[in-house]
Amino acid sequence: MKSLLIAAVLAAVLPSLHAAQVGQPAPAFTLKDSKGTSHNLADFKGKTVVLEWINHGCPFVVKHYSGGAMQALQKDYTAKGVVWLSICSSAPGKQGHMSPEEWNKTNAEKGAAPSAVLLDEDGKVGKLYQAKTTPHMYVINPEGLLVYAGAIDSIKSTSAADVPKADNYVKSALDEVLAGKPVTTASTEAYGCSVKYAN
């Protein structure tokens, strides 16, 4: 009985020891993208990486894509050498889940410009990063440290009209990392729809 209890406690504690924490190395992962290519986070050592949890059925995601704000960020920063990975942890049958072909079609229709869309159907990577909302944003510096985690910006609404008025935390973090400076606002509370993990 005691050994079962110890096992249960370890099962609860161990994932949190490896979970994403600002200021610590970003947890390693490998996922396939919508084009069938496998991506390992370690492949991007030496580059700044953005992780963007995404679900196009979520009105908070729609807010940032409907007026082209997210696409503009993706284009601006990938042009500066940033690797931008959109990650979908929606389980099959849940809002936001799409086949690879549907993802490629949707990306083209929306003019989205991430480096890749990674498919995390079993939710393992989402849970490793404790991604709670869409969008939930993370910035990893060239040394592989997680330097920002949280909301994309400061106005928690579904209105695209609020995007230009908000402080964009991801943009600020990226500008600071690219300038070789510490990130001033390293952690905020993410807002959006809950990530649609498998039950």
C-alpha positions as CSV (number, residue, x, y, z in Angstrom):
1,M,0.0,0.0,0.0
2,K,2.8,2.4,0.9
3,S,4.6,1.7,-2.4
4,L,1.4,2.5,-4.3
5,L,1.2,5.8,-2.4
6,I,4.8,6.7,-3.2
7,A,4.3,5.8,-6.8
8,A,1.2,8.0,-7.0
9,V,3.0,10.9,-5.4
10,L,6.0,10.5,-7.8
11,A,3.6,10.3,-10.8
12,A,2.1,13.7,-9.7
13,V,5.4,15.4,-8.9
14,L,7.8,14.2,-11.6
15,P,6.0,15.8,-14.6
16,S,6.2,19.2,-12.8
17,L,9.9,18.7,-12.4
18,H,10.3,18.6,-16.2
19,A,7.6,21.1,-17.0
20,A,8.3,24.4,-18.6
21,Q,9.5,27.2,-16.2
22,V,10.6,30.7,-17.2
23,G,14.4,31.0,-16.7
24,Q,15.0,27.3,-17.1
25,P,15.9,25.3,-20.2
26,A,12.8,24.8,-22.4
27,P,11.6,21.1,-22.2
28,A,12.7,19.0,-25.2
29,F,10.1,17.7,-27.6
30,T,9.7,16.3,-31.1
31,L,6.6,16.7,-33.2
32,K,5.5,16.3,-36.8
33,D,4.3,19.3,-38.7
34,S,1.3,19.5,-41.1
35,K,3.6,18.6,-44.0
36,G,4.8,15.4,-42.3
37,T,8.3,16.8,-41.3
38,S,9.5,15.9,-37.8
39,H,10.9,18.8,-35.7
40,N,13.0,18.5,-32.6
41,L,13.3,21.6,-30.4
42,A,17.1,20.9,-30.1
43,D,17.4,21.4,-33.9
44,F,16.8,25.2,-33.3
45,K,19.6,25.7,-30.7
46,G,21.2,29.0,-31.4
47,K,17.9,30.5,-32.7
48,T,15.1,32.4,-31.0
49,V,12.0,30.3,-31.0
50,V,8.3,31.2,-30.5
51,L,5.7,28.6,-29.5
52,E,2.1,29.6,-30.2
53,W,-0.7,27.4,-29.0
54,I,-3.4,27.6,-31.6
55,N,-7.1,26.7,-32.3
56,H,-8.8,28.5,-35.2
57,G,-12.2,27.7,-33.7
58,C,-11.4,29.9,-30.7
59,P,-12.7,33.5,-30.8
60,F,-9.5,34.7,-29.0
61,V,-7.4,33.2,-31.8
62,V,-9.8,34.6,-34.4
63,K,-9.2,38.1,-32.8
64,H,-5.5,37.9,-33.7
65,Y,-5.8,36.4,-37.1
66,S,-8.9,38.2,-38.5
67,G,-7.1,41.5,-39.0
68,G,-3.8,40.0,-39.9
69,A,-2.0,40.9,-36.6
70,M,-0.6,37.4,-35.9
71,Q,0.4,36.9,-39.5
72,A,2.3,40.2,-39.5
73,L,4.1,39.2,-36.3
74,Q,5.0,35.8,-37.8
75,K,6.3,37.5,-41.0
76,D,8.2,40.2,-39.2
77,Y,10.1,37.9,-36.9
78,T,10.7,34.9,-39.1
79,A,12.3,37.5,-41.5
80,K,14.7,38.3,-38.6
81,G,15.6,34.6,-38.2
82,V,13.1,33.7,-35.5
83,V,11.6,30.2,-35.7
84,W,7.8,30.4,-35.1
85,L,6.1,27.1,-34.3
86,S,2.3,27.1,-34.1
87,I,1.2,24.1,-32.0
88,C,-2.2,22.5,-32.0
89,S,-3.0,20.3,-29.0
90,S,-6.7,19.9,-29.9
91,A,-7.5,16.2,-29.7
92,P,-9.3,14.4,-32.6
93,G,-13.0,15.3,-32.4
94,K,-12.4,18.4,-30.4
95,Q,-12.6,22.1,-31.5
96,G,-9.6,23.2,-33.5
97,H,-8.4,19.7,-34.5
98,M,-7.7,19.4,-38.2
99,S,-6.1,17.0,-40.5
100,P,-2.7,18.0,-41.9
101,E,-4.3,18.7,-45.3
102,E,-6.9,21.0,-43.6
103,W,-4.1,22.8,-41.7
104,N,-2.2,23.5,-44.9
105,K,-5.4,24.8,-46.6
106,T,-6.3,26.9,-43.6
107,N,-2.8,28.4,-43.3
108,A,-2.9,29.4,-47.0
109,E,-6.4,30.9,-46.7
110,K,-5.4,32.9,-43.6
111,G,-2.0,34.0,-44.9
112,A,-0.5,32.5,-41.8
113,A,3.3,32.5,-41.8
114,P,4.7,30.3,-39.0
115,S,7.8,28.3,-39.7
116,A,5.6,25.2,-39.2
117,V,2.4,24.0,-37.6
118,L,3.1,21.2,-35.2
119,L,0.4,18.6,-34.4
120,D,0.2,17.5,-30.8
121,E,-2.9,15.3,-30.9
122,D,-2.2,13.4,-27.7
123,G,-1.5,16.7,-25.9
124,K,1.9,15.6,-24.4
125,V,3.8,18.7,-25.5
126,G,1.0,21.0,-24.4
127,K,0.9,19.5,-21.0
128,L,4.7,19.6,-20.8
129,Y,4.5,23.3,-21.4
130,Q,1.4,23.7,-19.2
131,A,-0.3,25.4,-22.1
132,K,-3.8,26.3,-20.8
133,T,-5.2,28.6,-23.5
134,T,-5.3,29.5,-27.1
135,P,-3.3,31.5,-27.7
136,H,-0.7,30.7,-25.1
137,M,2.7,32.0,-26.1
138,Y,6.3,31.1,-25.2
139,V,9.6,32.6,-26.3
140,I,12.8,30.6,-26.1
141,N,16.2,32.3,-26.4
142,P,19.2,31.1,-28.5
143,E,20.7,29.4,-25.4
144,G,17.5,27.3,-25.1
145,L,16.1,29.0,-22.1
146,L,12.4,29.8,-21.7
147,V,12.4,33.6,-21.4
148,Y,8.7,34.4,-21.8
149,A,5.4,32.6,-21.1
150,G,1.9,33.9,-21.0
151,A,-0.5,36.1,-23.0
152,I,0.2,37.5,-26.4
153,D,-0.9,41.0,-25.2
154,S,-2.4,43.1,-22.4
155,I,-6.1,43.3,-23.4
156,K,-8.1,40.2,-22.6
157,S,-10.9,40.4,-25.2
158,T,-12.1,38.8,-28.4
159,S,-12.2,42.1,-30.3
160,A,-9.7,42.6,-33.1
161,A,-10.2,46.4,-32.5
162,D,-8.3,46.0,-29.3
163,V,-5.1,44.6,-30.9
164,P,-3.5,47.9,-31.9
165,K,-4.2,49.4,-28.4
166,A,-2.7,46.5,-26.4
167,D,0.9,46.0,-25.2
168,N,2.2,43.0,-27.2
169,Y,4.2,41.0,-24.7
170,V,5.6,38.6,-27.3
171,K,6.8,41.5,-29.6
172,S,8.5,43.2,-26.6
173,A,10.1,39.9,-25.5
174,L,11.4,39.2,-29.0
175,D,12.8,42.7,-29.5
176,E,14.7,42.4,-26.2
177,V,16.0,38.9,-27.0
178,L,17.2,39.9,-30.4
179,A,18.9,43.0,-28.9
180,G,20.7,40.7,-26.4
181,K,18.8,42.2,-23.5
182,P,17.0,40.4,-20.6
183,V,13.2,40.2,-21.1
184,T,11.5,42.8,-18.9
185,T,8.1,41.1,-18.7
186,A,8.9,37.4,-18.6
187,S,5.6,36.0,-17.4
188,T,2.0,37.0,-17.7
189,E,-1.4,35.2,-17.3
190,A,-2.4,33.8,-20.6
191,Y,-6.0,34.4,-21.7
192,G,-8.2,32.6,-24.3
193,C,-10.1,29.4,-24.8
194,S,-9.0,26.3,-22.9
195,V,-6.8,24.0,-24.8
196,K,-9.0,21.2,-26.1
197,Y,-7.0,18.2,-24.7
198,A,-8.2,14.6,-25.0
199,N,-10.4,13.6,-22.0
